[in-house]
Amino acid sequence: MFTDMTVNRDINRKFQEFTSTHREAKLPFDFSVLVLATGSWPLETLTKDNALPSDLERCLTVFSAFYKVPSMDC
């Protein structure tokens, strides 16, 4: 858990740099993410009954694209 929190500071810093330098990644508000290791946190997945609002869905899409880029060293 402590490792997750330490790594997240770096990921969020890099994500902020990414969104400020890529016009297509501009978000409607400040957004930060906590990436958690599976099995360490007892979380349930989202269902269609509790879908995200469109602005948050956009943030999730942009972050997912950022996180999946190997050169970001996340």
N, C-alpha and C positions, 0 to 999 in steps of 0.2 A: 504494500500500500504506500509506503513512504517513497519507494522508487517511482511509483506512478506519479506522485505529486511533484517530484523533482523533475522528471522527464517532461511533464506537462508545461512547466515554465518555459522550457526551450521550444517546445512545439508551438505554444501560443505566440512567442516572440517571432518565430519564423513565419507563422500564419499571418500575423499583423504586417510583416514586411511583404509577404506575398500579396495580400489584398491591397496594400498601398501602392504596389508597383505594377499590378495587372488590372487594367481598367475593367475588363470583363468579370473580375472577381469582386468588384465593389459591392459592399453589403449595405442594407438600409439602416443599420445601427451597429454599435460596438458588439462584438461577438467573440466569446472565448469558449474553449472546449476542454473537457477533461477526458483524456483517452485512458480507459481502464483495462487492465489485464483481465481476460476472461477467467472465471473461477475465483477471482479475488473479491468480487463485489456481488452481492445477491440482488441482481436487477432483473426485471421482467422486460420482455420485448414489447414494442408498440404494436397495437392491433389497429384495424381500420376504425374501430370505435373511438380510439383516442389518437387520431391523426394530428400531425403538426399543422399550425397555421402556415399559410403560404410564405410569409417572410422567413419563418424559421426553416421551412423546407428549402428555401433558396440558400440559407446559410449552411445547412447540412450538405447540400449538393456541392457548393463551393469548397467546403472543408474536405469533403470526400475526395474531390479532384486533387486538391493540394496534398492530402495525406498519402494518396496512392502514387505520387510522383517519386520515383526512386532517388532522384537527385536532391530531394529535400532532407534526406538523412533523418527522417522521423522515427 
